[in-house]
């Protein structure tokens, strides 16, 4: 599974929450942009179907949450889910086995963090 964000700002924030701004500032990263060639295969999660609303808050991923996500990816090769890090943003989950040929690399660029995000 590939975990993406629908916009660059959310992608940066998602990486920062897992790796930290220091790593984004000191280790080379690449920002990729992909296009979806089969948008009819994208499933947008209806938040009302989430059985535990705490899954939308930061915390340790539960077994139930993992099973719910795995079930979604069993049914859909591409799934859009809400971001926990940025509550008004969305992420894209790509099942690489079942989504083969449904996305294309559109752009690749060196990422440079705004140094104000990692002050001395």
QUIKA-V166615 format. One record per pair of residues at least 12 apart in sequence whose C-alpha atoms are under 10 Angstrom apart, sorted by the first residue. I is the first residue (numbers start at 1). J is the second residue. If there is no record, write none. Layout:
[[I | J] [I | J]]
//
This chain:
[[1 | 70] [1 | 73] [1 | 77] [1 | 78] [1 | 93] [1 | 94] [1 | 95] [1 | 96] [1 | 97] [1 | 98] [1 | 99] [2 | 78] [2 | 92] [2 | 93] [2 | 94] [2 | 95] [2 | 96] [3 | 79] [3 | 80] [3 | 91] [3 | 92] [3 | 93] [3 | 94] [3 | 95] [4 | 32] [4 | 33] [4 | 34] [4 | 80] [4 | 90] [4 | 91] [4 | 92] [4 | 93] [4 | 94] [5 | 33] [5 | 80] [5 | 81] [5 | 82] [5 | 83] [5 | 89] [5 | 90] [5 | 91] [5 | 92] [5 | 93] [6 | 33] [6 | 34] [6 | 80] [6 | 81] [6 | 83] [6 | 89] [6 | 90] [6 | 91] [6 | 92] [7 | 33] [7 | 89] [7 | 90] [7 | 91] [7 | 92] [8 | 31] [8 | 32] [8 | 33] [9 | 86] [9 | 89] [10 | 83] [10 | 85] [10 | 86] [10 | 88] [10 | 89] [10 | 90] [10 | 91] [11 | 31] [11 | 32] [11 | 83] [11 | 89] [11 | 90] [11 | 91] [12 | 24] [12 | 31] [12 | 111] [12 | 113] [13 | 85] [13 | 86] [14 | 83] [14 | 84] [14 | 85] [14 | 86] [14 | 91] [16 | 85] [16 | 117] [17 | 85] [20 | 117] [20 | 118] [21 | 113] [21 | 114] [21 | 115] [21 | 116] [21 | 117] [21 | 118] [21 | 119] [22 | 113] [22 | 115] [22 | 117] [22 | 118] [22 | 119] [23 | 113] [23 | 118] [24 | 111] [24 | 112] [24 | 113] [24 | 114] [24 | 115] [24 | 117] [24 | 118] [25 | 111] [25 | 112] [25 | 113] [25 | 114] [25 | 115] [25 | 116] [25 | 117] [25 | 118] [25 | 119] [26 | 112] [26 | 113] [26 | 118] [27 | 111] [27 | 112] [28 | 110] [28 | 111] [28 | 112] [28 | 113] [29 | 109] [29 | 110] [29 | 111] [29 | 112] [29 | 113] [30 | 108] [30 | 109] [30 | 110] [30 | 111] [30 | 112] [31 | 107] [31 | 108] [31 | 109] [31 | 110] [31 | 111] [31 | 112] [32 | 105] [32 | 106] [32 | 107] [32 | 108] [32 | 109] [32 | 110] [32 | 111] [33 | 104] [33 | 105] [33 | 106] [33 | 107] [33 | 108] [33 | 109] [34 | 103] [34 | 104] [34 | 105] [34 | 106] [34 | 107] [34 | 108] [35 | 102] [35 | 103] [35 | 104] [35 | 105] [35 | 106] [35 | 107] [36 | 78] [36 | 99] [36 | 101] [36 | 102] [36 | 103] [36 | 104] [36 | 105] [36 | 106] [37 | 101] [37 | 102] [37 | 103] [37 | 104] [38 | 78] [38 | 99] [38 | 101] [38 | 102] [38 | 103] [39 | 78] [39 | 102] [39 | 103] [40 | 78] [41 | 76] [41 | 77] [41 | 78] [41 | 79] [41 | 99] [41 | 102] [42 | 76] [42 | 77] [42 | 78] [42 | 79] [42 | 80] [42 | 92] [42 | 93] [42 | 94] [42 | 99] [42 | 102] [43 | 72] [43 | 73] [43 | 75] [43 | 76] [43 | 77] [43 | 78] [43 | 79] [43 | 80] [43 | 81] [43 | 92] [43 | 93] [44 | 76] [44 | 78] [44 | 79] [44 | 80] [44 | 81] [44 | 82] [44 | 90] [44 | 91] [44 | 92] [45 | 72] [45 | 79] [45 | 80] [45 | 81] [45 | 82] [45 | 90] [46 | 80] [46 | 81] [46 | 82] [47 | 81] [47 | 82] [50 | 65] [50 | 68] [51 | 64] [51 | 65] [51 | 68] [52 | 64] [52 | 65] [54 | 84] [55 | 84] [56 | 81] [56 | 82] [56 | 83] [56 | 84] [56 | 85] [56 | 87] [57 | 83] [57 | 84] [57 | 85] [57 | 86] [57 | 87] [58 | 83] [58 | 84] [58 | 85] [59 | 84] [69 | 81] [69 | 93] [70 | 95] [72 | 93] [72 | 95] [73 | 93] [73 | 94] [73 | 95] [73 | 96] [73 | 98] [73 | 99] [74 | 95] [74 | 98] [75 | 98] [76 | 93] [76 | 94] [76 | 95] [76 | 98] [76 | 99] [77 | 93] [77 | 94] [77 | 95] [77 | 96] [77 | 97] [77 | 98] [77 | 99] [77 | 100] [77 | 102] [78 | 92] [78 | 93] [78 | 94] [78 | 95] [78 | 96] [78 | 98] [78 | 99] [78 | 102] [78 | 103] [79 | 91] [79 | 92] [79 | 93] [79 | 94] [79 | 95] [80 | 92] [80 | 93] [80 | 94] [81 | 93]]
//
